[in-house]
């Protein structure tokens, strides 16, 4: 069976167990051997990260060391302009070939706001969307038109092998693993100078040590 080349993008400011454990569970359910983490330098639809690109890359490396499921693609960190997902997927499609199945992992909040993304209509011509449910977000889309679009492309767990059989075009909802951890909350806790016990279950110790060593989020 053809492997599904799978990518998860974000600012990772910082990376935490809400990312890592959700991705591990998703990989187990889908049958993935590798997930590529794609940190961006300038996110198009949110504020500039608090940590520098170098600091966020270091945190990613510490978080995934000795973890063979993950690898890092640094191409977006070299951009001094907003990193458009569709442009990166076009590059990956050229590199991987027209027949290679590609999966792009997003959160449910991103799915609900997909129409704000640059050239969002082109995404499913380039990849499958693997959508992780988020606590507090409803499944229905905001408009009947977008709900119809979702239902047209949606596949169920019983049809999950379709992600491997064609290069792009499907949407799959991963709805069995919800972890309510946010980078915003982690940054707030570091800023307030609370004890390590308050956030030790939120992100790897190697990342915690690095954040303290460079006095980040203070």
Rosetta constraint file for C-alpha pairs under 8 A:
AtomPair CA 1 CA 164 HARMONIC 7.25 0.50
AtomPair CA 2 CA 100 HARMONIC 7.63 0.50
AtomPair CA 2 CA 101 HARMONIC 7.62 0.50
AtomPair CA 2 CA 164 HARMONIC 6.02 0.50
AtomPair CA 2 CA 165 HARMONIC 7.36 0.50
AtomPair CA 3 CA 32 HARMONIC 7.49 0.50
AtomPair CA 3 CA 100 HARMONIC 7.96 0.50
AtomPair CA 3 CA 101 HARMONIC 7.24 0.50
AtomPair CA 3 CA 164 HARMONIC 6.58 0.50
AtomPair CA 4 CA 32 HARMONIC 6.92 0.50
AtomPair CA 4 CA 100 HARMONIC 7.40 0.50
AtomPair CA 4 CA 101 HARMONIC 5.18 0.50
AtomPair CA 4 CA 102 HARMONIC 5.63 0.50
AtomPair CA 4 CA 103 HARMONIC 6.45 0.50
AtomPair CA 4 CA 163 HARMONIC 7.16 0.50
AtomPair CA 4 CA 164 HARMONIC 5.75 0.50
AtomPair CA 5 CA 34 HARMONIC 7.49 0.50
AtomPair CA 5 CA 35 HARMONIC 7.38 0.50
AtomPair CA 5 CA 100 HARMONIC 7.43 0.50
AtomPair CA 5 CA 101 HARMONIC 6.23 0.50
AtomPair CA 5 CA 102 HARMONIC 4.74 0.50
AtomPair CA 5 CA 103 HARMONIC 6.03 0.50
AtomPair CA 6 CA 32 HARMONIC 7.95 0.50
AtomPair CA 6 CA 34 HARMONIC 7.05 0.50
AtomPair CA 6 CA 35 HARMONIC 5.19 0.50
AtomPair CA 6 CA 36 HARMONIC 6.17 0.50
AtomPair CA 6 CA 102 HARMONIC 5.76 0.50
AtomPair CA 6 CA 103 HARMONIC 4.47 0.50
AtomPair CA 6 CA 104 HARMONIC 5.79 0.50
AtomPair CA 6 CA 105 HARMONIC 7.27 0.50
AtomPair CA 7 CA 35 HARMONIC 5.72 0.50
AtomPair CA 7 CA 36 HARMONIC 4.67 0.50
AtomPair CA 7 CA 37 HARMONIC 5.96 0.50
AtomPair CA 7 CA 38 HARMONIC 6.74 0.50
AtomPair CA 7 CA 102 HARMONIC 7.86 0.50
AtomPair CA 7 CA 103 HARMONIC 6.24 0.50
AtomPair CA 7 CA 104 HARMONIC 4.96 0.50
AtomPair CA 7 CA 105 HARMONIC 6.10 0.50
AtomPair CA 8 CA 35 HARMONIC 7.09 0.50
AtomPair CA 8 CA 36 HARMONIC 6.18 0.50
AtomPair CA 8 CA 37 HARMONIC 5.03 0.50
AtomPair CA 8 CA 38 HARMONIC 5.83 0.50
AtomPair CA 8 CA 104 HARMONIC 6.04 0.50
AtomPair CA 8 CA 105 HARMONIC 4.97 0.50
AtomPair CA 8 CA 106 HARMONIC 6.88 0.50
AtomPair CA 9 CA 37 HARMONIC 5.85 0.50
AtomPair CA 9 CA 38 HARMONIC 4.32 0.50
AtomPair CA 9 CA 39 HARMONIC 5.62 0.50
AtomPair CA 9 CA 40 HARMONIC 7.10 0.50
AtomPair CA 9 CA 105 HARMONIC 7.46 0.50
AtomPair CA 9 CA 106 HARMONIC 7.69 0.50
AtomPair CA 10 CA 38 HARMONIC 6.49 0.50
AtomPair CA 10 CA 39 HARMONIC 5.21 0.50
AtomPair CA 10 CA 40 HARMONIC 6.05 0.50
AtomPair CA 10 CA 43 HARMONIC 7.88 0.50
AtomPair CA 11 CA 39 HARMONIC 5.40 0.50
AtomPair CA 11 CA 40 HARMONIC 5.53 0.50
AtomPair CA 11 CA 41 HARMONIC 7.26 0.50
AtomPair CA 11 CA 43 HARMONIC 7.11 0.50
AtomPair CA 11 CA 49 HARMONIC 6.67 0.50
AtomPair CA 11 CA 56 HARMONIC 7.69 0.50
AtomPair CA 12 CA 16 HARMONIC 7.82 0.50
AtomPair CA 12 CA 39 HARMONIC 6.60 0.50
AtomPair CA 12 CA 56 HARMONIC 6.37 0.50
AtomPair CA 12 CA 60 HARMONIC 7.56 0.50
AtomPair CA 12 CA 183 HARMONIC 7.63 0.50
AtomPair CA 13 CA 49 HARMONIC 6.36 0.50
AtomPair CA 13 CA 50 HARMONIC 6.87 0.50
AtomPair CA 13 CA 51 HARMONIC 6.30 0.50
AtomPair CA 13 CA 56 HARMONIC 6.26 0.50
AtomPair CA 13 CA 183 HARMONIC 6.08 0.50
AtomPair CA 14 CA 51 HARMONIC 7.92 0.50
AtomPair CA 14 CA 56 HARMONIC 6.58 0.50
AtomPair CA 14 CA 59 HARMONIC 6.99 0.50
AtomPair CA 14 CA 183 HARMONIC 5.80 0.50
AtomPair CA 14 CA 186 HARMONIC 7.85 0.50
AtomPair CA 14 CA 187 HARMONIC 7.88 0.50
AtomPair CA 15 CA 19 HARMONIC 6.60 0.50
AtomPair CA 15 CA 20 HARMONIC 7.82 0.50
AtomPair CA 15 CA 56 HARMONIC 7.91 0.50
AtomPair CA 15 CA 59 HARMONIC 6.93 0.50
AtomPair CA 15 CA 60 HARMONIC 6.46 0.50
AtomPair CA 15 CA 63 HARMONIC 7.47 0.50
AtomPair CA 15 CA 183 HARMONIC 7.22 0.50
AtomPair CA 15 CA 203 HARMONIC 7.11 0.50
AtomPair CA 16 CA 20 HARMONIC 6.41 0.50
AtomPair CA 16 CA 181 HARMONIC 7.62 0.50
AtomPair CA 16 CA 182 HARMONIC 7.91 0.50
AtomPair CA 16 CA 183 HARMONIC 7.23 0.50
AtomPair CA 16 CA 202 HARMONIC 5.86 0.50
AtomPair CA 16 CA 203 HARMONIC 4.28 0.50
AtomPair CA 16 CA 204 HARMONIC 6.99 0.50
AtomPair CA 17 CA 21 HARMONIC 5.37 0.50
AtomPair CA 17 CA 22 HARMONIC 7.56 0.50
AtomPair CA 17 CA 181 HARMONIC 7.41 0.50
AtomPair CA 17 CA 201 HARMONIC 7.81 0.50
AtomPair CA 17 CA 202 HARMONIC 5.52 0.50
AtomPair CA 17 CA 203 HARMONIC 5.15 0.50
AtomPair CA 17 CA 204 HARMONIC 7.35 0.50
AtomPair CA 18 CA 22 HARMONIC 5.98 0.50
AtomPair CA 18 CA 179 HARMONIC 5.40 0.50
AtomPair CA 18 CA 180 HARMONIC 6.73 0.50
AtomPair CA 18 CA 181 HARMONIC 5.29 0.50
AtomPair CA 18 CA 182 HARMONIC 7.21 0.50
AtomPair CA 18 CA 202 HARMONIC 7.37 0.50
AtomPair CA 19 CA 23 HARMONIC 6.14 0.50
AtomPair CA 20 CA 24 HARMONIC 6.15 0.50
AtomPair CA 21 CA 25 HARMONIC 6.17 0.50
AtomPair CA 22 CA 26 HARMONIC 6.11 0.50
AtomPair CA 22 CA 132 HARMONIC 7.94 0.50
AtomPair CA 22 CA 177 HARMONIC 6.36 0.50
AtomPair CA 22 CA 178 HARMONIC 7.35 0.50
AtomPair CA 22 CA 179 HARMONIC 7.23 0.50
AtomPair CA 23 CA 27 HARMONIC 5.99 0.50
AtomPair CA 23 CA 35 HARMONIC 7.98 0.50
AtomPair CA 24 CA 28 HARMONIC 6.27 0.50
AtomPair CA 24 CA 69 HARMONIC 7.82 0.50
AtomPair CA 25 CA 29 HARMONIC 6.32 0.50
AtomPair CA 25 CA 177 HARMONIC 7.14 0.50
AtomPair CA 26 CA 30 HARMONIC 6.11 0.50
AtomPair CA 26 CA 174 HARMONIC 6.89 0.50
AtomPair CA 27 CA 31 HARMONIC 5.49 0.50
AtomPair CA 27 CA 32 HARMONIC 4.63 0.50
AtomPair CA 27 CA 33 HARMONIC 7.11 0.50
AtomPair CA 27 CA 34 HARMONIC 7.90 0.50
AtomPair CA 27 CA 35 HARMONIC 7.84 0.50
AtomPair CA 28 CA 32 HARMONIC 6.50 0.50
AtomPair CA 30 CA 160 HARMONIC 7.08 0.50
AtomPair CA 33 CA 69 HARMONIC 5.97 0.50
AtomPair CA 34 CA 68 HARMONIC 7.44 0.50
AtomPair CA 34 CA 69 HARMONIC 4.69 0.50
AtomPair CA 34 CA 70 HARMONIC 5.77 0.50
AtomPair CA 34 CA 71 HARMONIC 7.32 0.50
AtomPair CA 35 CA 69 HARMONIC 6.04 0.50
AtomPair CA 35 CA 70 HARMONIC 5.07 0.50
AtomPair CA 35 CA 71 HARMONIC 6.44 0.50
AtomPair CA 36 CA 70 HARMONIC 5.86 0.50
AtomPair CA 36 CA 71 HARMONIC 4.90 0.50
AtomPair CA 36 CA 72 HARMONIC 5.44 0.50
AtomPair CA 36 CA 73 HARMONIC 6.43 0.50
AtomPair CA 37 CA 70 HARMONIC 6.91 0.50
AtomPair CA 37 CA 71 HARMONIC 6.08 0.50
AtomPair CA 37 CA 72 HARMONIC 4.75 0.50
AtomPair CA 37 CA 73 HARMONIC 6.10 0.50
AtomPair CA 38 CA 72 HARMONIC 6.15 0.50
AtomPair CA 38 CA 73 HARMONIC 5.18 0.50
AtomPair CA 38 CA 74 HARMONIC 6.43 0.50
AtomPair CA 38 CA 75 HARMONIC 7.79 0.50
AtomPair CA 38 CA 76 HARMONIC 7.17 0.50
AtomPair CA 39 CA 56 HARMONIC 7.87 0.50
AtomPair CA 39 CA 57 HARMONIC 7.43 0.50
AtomPair CA 39 CA 72 HARMONIC 7.87 0.50
AtomPair CA 39 CA 73 HARMONIC 7.33 0.50
AtomPair CA 39 CA 74 HARMONIC 6.55 0.50
AtomPair CA 39 CA 76 HARMONIC 6.53 0.50
AtomPair CA 39 CA 77 HARMONIC 6.51 0.50
AtomPair CA 40 CA 53 HARMONIC 7.82 0.50
AtomPair CA 40 CA 74 HARMONIC 7.86 0.50
AtomPair CA 40 CA 76 HARMONIC 4.83 0.50
AtomPair CA 40 CA 77 HARMONIC 5.17 0.50
AtomPair CA 40 CA 83 HARMONIC 6.38 0.50
AtomPair CA 41 CA 53 HARMONIC 5.89 0.50
AtomPair CA 41 CA 76 HARMONIC 5.98 0.50
AtomPair CA 41 CA 77 HARMONIC 4.46 0.50
AtomPair CA 41 CA 78 HARMONIC 7.06 0.50
AtomPair CA 41 CA 79 HARMONIC 6.40 0.50
AtomPair CA 41 CA 80 HARMONIC 7.18 0.50
AtomPair CA 41 CA 82 HARMONIC 7.47 0.50
AtomPair CA 41 CA 83 HARMONIC 7.17 0.50
AtomPair CA 42 CA 48 HARMONIC 6.26 0.50
AtomPair CA 42 CA 49 HARMONIC 7.74 0.50
AtomPair CA 42 CA 77 HARMONIC 7.92 0.50
AtomPair CA 42 CA 79 HARMONIC 7.48 0.50
AtomPair CA 42 CA 80 HARMONIC 6.97 0.50
AtomPair CA 42 CA 81 HARMONIC 6.32 0.50
AtomPair CA 42 CA 82 HARMONIC 4.78 0.50
AtomPair CA 42 CA 83 HARMONIC 6.12 0.50
AtomPair CA 43 CA 47 HARMONIC 7.20 0.50
AtomPair CA 43 CA 48 HARMONIC 6.77 0.50
AtomPair CA 43 CA 82 HARMONIC 5.57 0.50
AtomPair CA 43 CA 83 HARMONIC 5.97 0.50
AtomPair CA 43 CA 84 HARMONIC 7.97 0.50
AtomPair CA 44 CA 82 HARMONIC 5.01 0.50
AtomPair CA 44 CA 83 HARMONIC 6.32 0.50
AtomPair CA 44 CA 84 HARMONIC 6.74 0.50
AtomPair CA 45 CA 117 HARMONIC 7.69 0.50
AtomPair CA 50 CA 217 HARMONIC 7.24 0.50
AtomPair CA 51 CA 55 HARMONIC 5.88 0.50
AtomPair CA 51 CA 56 HARMONIC 6.15 0.50
AtomPair CA 51 CA 216 HARMONIC 7.16 0.50
AtomPair CA 51 CA 217 HARMONIC 7.62 0.50
AtomPair CA 52 CA 56 HARMONIC 6.20 0.50
AtomPair CA 53 CA 57 HARMONIC 6.09 0.50
AtomPair CA 53 CA 77 HARMONIC 6.29 0.50
AtomPair CA 54 CA 58 HARMONIC 6.22 0.50
AtomPair CA 55 CA 59 HARMONIC 6.27 0.50
AtomPair CA 56 CA 60 HARMONIC 6.23 0.50
AtomPair CA 57 CA 61 HARMONIC 6.25 0.50
AtomPair CA 58 CA 62 HARMONIC 6.24 0.50
AtomPair CA 59 CA 63 HARMONIC 6.05 0.50
AtomPair CA 59 CA 207 HARMONIC 5.42 0.50
AtomPair CA 59 CA 210 HARMONIC 7.09 0.50
AtomPair CA 60 CA 64 HARMONIC 6.29 0.50
AtomPair CA 60 CA 72 HARMONIC 7.96 0.50
AtomPair CA 60 CA 207 HARMONIC 7.99 0.50
AtomPair CA 61 CA 65 HARMONIC 5.98 0.50
AtomPair CA 62 CA 206 HARMONIC 5.76 0.50
AtomPair CA 62 CA 207 HARMONIC 5.95 0.50
AtomPair CA 63 CA 204 HARMONIC 6.06 0.50
AtomPair CA 63 CA 206 HARMONIC 6.67 0.50
AtomPair CA 63 CA 207 HARMONIC 6.12 0.50
AtomPair CA 64 CA 68 HARMONIC 7.89 0.50
AtomPair CA 64 CA 70 HARMONIC 6.41 0.50
AtomPair CA 64 CA 71 HARMONIC 7.82 0.50
AtomPair CA 74 CA 78 HARMONIC 7.12 0.50
AtomPair CA 75 CA 79 HARMONIC 7.39 0.50
AtomPair CA 76 CA 83 HARMONIC 6.09 0.50
AtomPair CA 76 CA 88 HARMONIC 7.96 0.50
AtomPair CA 79 CA 83 HARMONIC 6.87 0.50
AtomPair CA 83 CA 87 HARMONIC 7.71 0.50
AtomPair CA 83 CA 88 HARMONIC 7.58 0.50
AtomPair CA 84 CA 88 HARMONIC 6.58 0.50
AtomPair CA 84 CA 118 HARMONIC 6.69 0.50
AtomPair CA 85 CA 89 HARMONIC 6.16 0.50
AtomPair CA 85 CA 118 HARMONIC 7.85 0.50
AtomPair CA 86 CA 90 HARMONIC 6.17 0.50
AtomPair CA 86 CA 118 HARMONIC 7.26 0.50
AtomPair CA 86 CA 119 HARMONIC 6.77 0.50
AtomPair CA 86 CA 120 HARMONIC 7.31 0.50
AtomPair CA 86 CA 122 HARMONIC 7.12 0.50
AtomPair CA 86 CA 123 HARMONIC 6.06 0.50
AtomPair CA 87 CA 91 HARMONIC 6.46 0.50
AtomPair CA 88 CA 92 HARMONIC 6.24 0.50
AtomPair CA 89 CA 93 HARMONIC 5.98 0.50
AtomPair CA 89 CA 123 HARMONIC 7.88 0.50
AtomPair CA 89 CA 126 HARMONIC 6.41 0.50
AtomPair CA 89 CA 127 HARMONIC 7.50 0.50
AtomPair CA 90 CA 94 HARMONIC 6.38 0.50
AtomPair CA 90 CA 126 HARMONIC 6.82 0.50
AtomPair CA 91 CA 95 HARMONIC 6.29 0.50
AtomPair CA 92 CA 96 HARMONIC 5.82 0.50
AtomPair CA 93 CA 97 HARMONIC 5.57 0.50
AtomPair CA 93 CA 98 HARMONIC 6.32 0.50
AtomPair CA 93 CA 100 HARMONIC 7.83 0.50
AtomPair CA 93 CA 102 HARMONIC 7.91 0.50
AtomPair CA 93 CA 126 HARMONIC 6.69 0.50
AtomPair CA 94 CA 98 HARMONIC 7.16 0.50
AtomPair CA 96 CA 100 HARMONIC 5.96 0.50
AtomPair CA 98 CA 167 HARMONIC 7.04 0.50
AtomPair CA 99 CA 166 HARMONIC 7.21 0.50
AtomPair CA 99 CA 167 HARMONIC 5.46 0.50
AtomPair CA 100 CA 166 HARMONIC 7.71 0.50
AtomPair CA 100 CA 167 HARMONIC 5.28 0.50
AtomPair CA 101 CA 127 HARMONIC 6.99 0.50
AtomPair CA 101 CA 128 HARMONIC 7.69 0.50
AtomPair CA 101 CA 163 HARMONIC 6.86 0.50
AtomPair CA 101 CA 164 HARMONIC 5.85 0.50
AtomPair CA 101 CA 165 HARMONIC 7.23 0.50
AtomPair CA 101 CA 166 HARMONIC 5.89 0.50
AtomPair CA 101 CA 167 HARMONIC 3.64 0.50
AtomPair CA 101 CA 168 HARMONIC 6.04 0.50
AtomPair CA 102 CA 126 HARMONIC 7.42 0.50
AtomPair CA 102 CA 127 HARMONIC 4.87 0.50
AtomPair CA 102 CA 128 HARMONIC 6.12 0.50
AtomPair CA 102 CA 167 HARMONIC 6.05 0.50
AtomPair CA 102 CA 168 HARMONIC 6.40 0.50
AtomPair CA 103 CA 127 HARMONIC 5.40 0.50
AtomPair CA 103 CA 128 HARMONIC 4.64 0.50
AtomPair CA 103 CA 129 HARMONIC 5.80 0.50
AtomPair CA 103 CA 130 HARMONIC 6.43 0.50
AtomPair CA 103 CA 163 HARMONIC 7.71 0.50
AtomPair CA 103 CA 168 HARMONIC 7.60 0.50
AtomPair CA 104 CA 127 HARMONIC 6.43 0.50
AtomPair CA 104 CA 128 HARMONIC 6.11 0.50
AtomPair CA 104 CA 129 HARMONIC 5.07 0.50
AtomPair CA 104 CA 130 HARMONIC 5.93 0.50
AtomPair CA 105 CA 129 HARMONIC 5.95 0.50
AtomPair CA 105 CA 130 HARMONIC 4.63 0.50
AtomPair CA 105 CA 131 HARMONIC 5.84 0.50
AtomPair CA 105 CA 132 HARMONIC 7.31 0.50
AtomPair CA 106 CA 110 HARMONIC 6.21 0.50
AtomPair CA 106 CA 111 HARMONIC 7.09 0.50
AtomPair CA 106 CA 129 HARMONIC 7.06 0.50
AtomPair CA 106 CA 130 HARMONIC 6.27 0.50
AtomPair CA 106 CA 131 HARMONIC 5.05 0.50
AtomPair CA 106 CA 132 HARMONIC 6.25 0.50
AtomPair CA 107 CA 111 HARMONIC 6.65 0.50
AtomPair CA 107 CA 131 HARMONIC 5.45 0.50
AtomPair CA 107 CA 132 HARMONIC 4.76 0.50
AtomPair CA 107 CA 133 HARMONIC 6.18 0.50
AtomPair CA 107 CA 134 HARMONIC 6.49 0.50
AtomPair CA 108 CA 112 HARMONIC 6.31 0.50
AtomPair CA 108 CA 131 HARMONIC 5.75 0.50
AtomPair CA 108 CA 132 HARMONIC 5.60 0.50
AtomPair CA 108 CA 133 HARMONIC 4.95 0.50
AtomPair CA 108 CA 134 HARMONIC 5.64 0.50
AtomPair CA 108 CA 137 HARMONIC 7.03 0.50
AtomPair CA 108 CA 139 HARMONIC 7.91 0.50
AtomPair CA 109 CA 113 HARMONIC 6.43 0.50
AtomPair CA 109 CA 134 HARMONIC 6.93 0.50
AtomPair CA 109 CA 137 HARMONIC 6.87 0.50
AtomPair CA 110 CA 114 HARMONIC 5.70 0.50
AtomPair CA 111 CA 131 HARMONIC 7.20 0.50
AtomPair CA 112 CA 141 HARMONIC 5.75 0.50
AtomPair CA 112 CA 142 HARMONIC 6.82 0.50
AtomPair CA 113 CA 117 HARMONIC 7.57 0.50
AtomPair CA 114 CA 120 HARMONIC 6.39 0.50
AtomPair CA 115 CA 120 HARMONIC 6.08 0.50
AtomPair CA 115 CA 121 HARMONIC 8.00 0.50
AtomPair CA 116 CA 120 HARMONIC 7.54 0.50
AtomPair CA 119 CA 123 HARMONIC 7.36 0.50
AtomPair CA 122 CA 126 HARMONIC 6.91 0.50
AtomPair CA 123 CA 127 HARMONIC 6.23 0.50
AtomPair CA 124 CA 128 HARMONIC 5.92 0.50
AtomPair CA 124 CA 129 HARMONIC 7.26 0.50
AtomPair CA 124 CA 168 HARMONIC 5.92 0.50
AtomPair CA 124 CA 169 HARMONIC 4.51 0.50
AtomPair CA 124 CA 170 HARMONIC 6.94 0.50
AtomPair CA 125 CA 168 HARMONIC 5.92 0.50
AtomPair CA 125 CA 169 HARMONIC 5.83 0.50
AtomPair CA 126 CA 167 HARMONIC 7.53 0.50
AtomPair CA 126 CA 168 HARMONIC 5.67 0.50
AtomPair CA 126 CA 169 HARMONIC 7.41 0.50
AtomPair CA 127 CA 167 HARMONIC 6.54 0.50
AtomPair CA 127 CA 168 HARMONIC 4.14 0.50
AtomPair CA 127 CA 169 HARMONIC 6.15 0.50
AtomPair CA 127 CA 170 HARMONIC 7.77 0.50
AtomPair CA 128 CA 163 HARMONIC 6.92 0.50
AtomPair CA 128 CA 167 HARMONIC 7.57 0.50
AtomPair CA 128 CA 168 HARMONIC 4.70 0.50
AtomPair CA 128 CA 169 HARMONIC 5.25 0.50
AtomPair CA 128 CA 170 HARMONIC 4.84 0.50
AtomPair CA 128 CA 171 HARMONIC 5.81 0.50
AtomPair CA 128 CA 172 HARMONIC 7.89 0.50
AtomPair CA 129 CA 169 HARMONIC 7.88 0.50
AtomPair CA 129 CA 170 HARMONIC 6.38 0.50
AtomPair CA 129 CA 171 HARMONIC 4.74 0.50
AtomPair CA 129 CA 172 HARMONIC 6.40 0.50
AtomPair CA 130 CA 171 HARMONIC 5.94 0.50
AtomPair CA 130 CA 172 HARMONIC 5.01 0.50
AtomPair CA 130 CA 173 HARMONIC 6.15 0.50
AtomPair CA 130 CA 174 HARMONIC 6.99 0.50
AtomPair CA 131 CA 171 HARMONIC 7.25 0.50
AtomPair CA 131 CA 172 HARMONIC 6.06 0.50
AtomPair CA 131 CA 173 HARMONIC 4.84 0.50
AtomPair CA 131 CA 174 HARMONIC 5.83 0.50
AtomPair CA 132 CA 173 HARMONIC 6.20 0.50
AtomPair CA 132 CA 174 HARMONIC 4.94 0.50
AtomPair CA 132 CA 175 HARMONIC 6.54 0.50
AtomPair CA 133 CA 137 HARMONIC 7.44 0.50
AtomPair CA 133 CA 173 HARMONIC 7.03 0.50
AtomPair CA 133 CA 174 HARMONIC 6.23 0.50
AtomPair CA 133 CA 175 HARMONIC 5.50 0.50
AtomPair CA 133 CA 177 HARMONIC 7.62 0.50
AtomPair CA 133 CA 178 HARMONIC 6.75 0.50
AtomPair CA 134 CA 178 HARMONIC 6.33 0.50
AtomPair CA 134 CA 179 HARMONIC 7.79 0.50
AtomPair CA 134 CA 180 HARMONIC 7.65 0.50
AtomPair CA 135 CA 178 HARMONIC 6.38 0.50
AtomPair CA 135 CA 179 HARMONIC 7.48 0.50
AtomPair CA 135 CA 180 HARMONIC 6.35 0.50
AtomPair CA 140 CA 147 HARMONIC 6.40 0.50
AtomPair CA 141 CA 146 HARMONIC 5.91 0.50
AtomPair CA 141 CA 147 HARMONIC 5.01 0.50
AtomPair CA 141 CA 150 HARMONIC 7.81 0.50
AtomPair CA 142 CA 146 HARMONIC 6.90 0.50
AtomPair CA 142 CA 147 HARMONIC 7.33 0.50
AtomPair CA 143 CA 147 HARMONIC 6.18 0.50
AtomPair CA 144 CA 148 HARMONIC 6.10 0.50
AtomPair CA 145 CA 149 HARMONIC 6.34 0.50
AtomPair CA 146 CA 150 HARMONIC 6.12 0.50
AtomPair CA 147 CA 151 HARMONIC 6.20 0.50
AtomPair CA 148 CA 152 HARMONIC 6.14 0.50
AtomPair CA 149 CA 153 HARMONIC 6.68 0.50
AtomPair CA 150 CA 154 HARMONIC 5.86 0.50
AtomPair CA 150 CA 171 HARMONIC 7.43 0.50
AtomPair CA 153 CA 169 HARMONIC 6.68 0.50
AtomPair CA 153 CA 170 HARMONIC 5.00 0.50
AtomPair CA 153 CA 171 HARMONIC 5.53 0.50
AtomPair CA 154 CA 170 HARMONIC 5.95 0.50
AtomPair CA 154 CA 171 HARMONIC 4.64 0.50
AtomPair CA 154 CA 172 HARMONIC 5.81 0.50
AtomPair CA 154 CA 173 HARMONIC 7.88 0.50
AtomPair CA 155 CA 159 HARMONIC 6.04 0.50
AtomPair CA 155 CA 160 HARMONIC 6.85 0.50
AtomPair CA 155 CA 170 HARMONIC 6.56 0.50
AtomPair CA 155 CA 171 HARMONIC 6.14 0.50
AtomPair CA 155 CA 172 HARMONIC 5.51 0.50
AtomPair CA 156 CA 160 HARMONIC 6.40 0.50
AtomPair CA 156 CA 172 HARMONIC 6.67 0.50
AtomPair CA 156 CA 173 HARMONIC 7.74 0.50
AtomPair CA 157 CA 172 HARMONIC 7.71 0.50
AtomPair CA 160 CA 172 HARMONIC 7.63 0.50
AtomPair CA 161 CA 165 HARMONIC 6.63 0.50
AtomPair CA 162 CA 166 HARMONIC 6.52 0.50
AtomPair CA 162 CA 170 HARMONIC 7.97 0.50
AtomPair CA 163 CA 167 HARMONIC 7.56 0.50
AtomPair CA 163 CA 168 HARMONIC 7.47 0.50
AtomPair CA 163 CA 170 HARMONIC 6.94 0.50
AtomPair CA 181 CA 185 HARMONIC 7.43 0.50
AtomPair CA 181 CA 202 HARMONIC 6.74 0.50
AtomPair CA 182 CA 186 HARMONIC 6.49 0.50
AtomPair CA 183 CA 187 HARMONIC 6.13 0.50
AtomPair CA 184 CA 188 HARMONIC 6.27 0.50
AtomPair CA 185 CA 189 HARMONIC 6.30 0.50
AtomPair CA 186 CA 190 HARMONIC 6.40 0.50
AtomPair CA 186 CA 199 HARMONIC 6.98 0.50
AtomPair CA 186 CA 202 HARMONIC 7.67 0.50
AtomPair CA 187 CA 191 HARMONIC 6.10 0.50
AtomPair CA 187 CA 217 HARMONIC 5.72 0.50
AtomPair CA 188 CA 192 HARMONIC 6.16 0.50
AtomPair CA 188 CA 217 HARMONIC 7.79 0.50
AtomPair CA 189 CA 193 HARMONIC 6.31 0.50
AtomPair CA 189 CA 194 HARMONIC 5.93 0.50
AtomPair CA 189 CA 198 HARMONIC 7.72 0.50
AtomPair CA 189 CA 199 HARMONIC 7.45 0.50
AtomPair CA 190 CA 194 HARMONIC 6.48 0.50
AtomPair CA 190 CA 217 HARMONIC 5.94 0.50
AtomPair CA 190 CA 218 HARMONIC 6.55 0.50
AtomPair CA 191 CA 217 HARMONIC 5.51 0.50
AtomPair CA 191 CA 218 HARMONIC 4.59 0.50
AtomPair CA 192 CA 218 HARMONIC 7.80 0.50
AtomPair CA 193 CA 218 HARMONIC 7.96 0.50
AtomPair CA 194 CA 198 HARMONIC 6.71 0.50
AtomPair CA 195 CA 199 HARMONIC 7.82 0.50
AtomPair CA 196 CA 200 HARMONIC 5.67 0.50
AtomPair CA 197 CA 201 HARMONIC 7.71 0.50
AtomPair CA 199 CA 203 HARMONIC 7.16 0.50
AtomPair CA 200 CA 204 HARMONIC 7.27 0.50
AtomPair CA 200 CA 205 HARMONIC 6.92 0.50
AtomPair CA 200 CA 208 HARMONIC 7.79 0.50
AtomPair CA 203 CA 207 HARMONIC 6.78 0.50
AtomPair CA 203 CA 208 HARMONIC 6.99 0.50
AtomPair CA 204 CA 208 HARMONIC 6.42 0.50
AtomPair CA 205 CA 209 HARMONIC 6.04 0.50
AtomPair CA 206 CA 210 HARMONIC 6.26 0.50
AtomPair CA 207 CA 211 HARMONIC 6.19 0.50
AtomPair CA 208 CA 212 HARMONIC 6.38 0.50
AtomPair CA 209 CA 213 HARMONIC 6.07 0.50
AtomPair CA 210 CA 214 HARMONIC 6.37 0.50
AtomPair CA 211 CA 215 HARMONIC 5.95 0.50
AtomPair CA 211 CA 216 HARMONIC 5.10 0.50
AtomPair CA 211 CA 217 HARMONIC 7.63 0.50
AtomPair CA 212 CA 216 HARMONIC 6.41 0.50
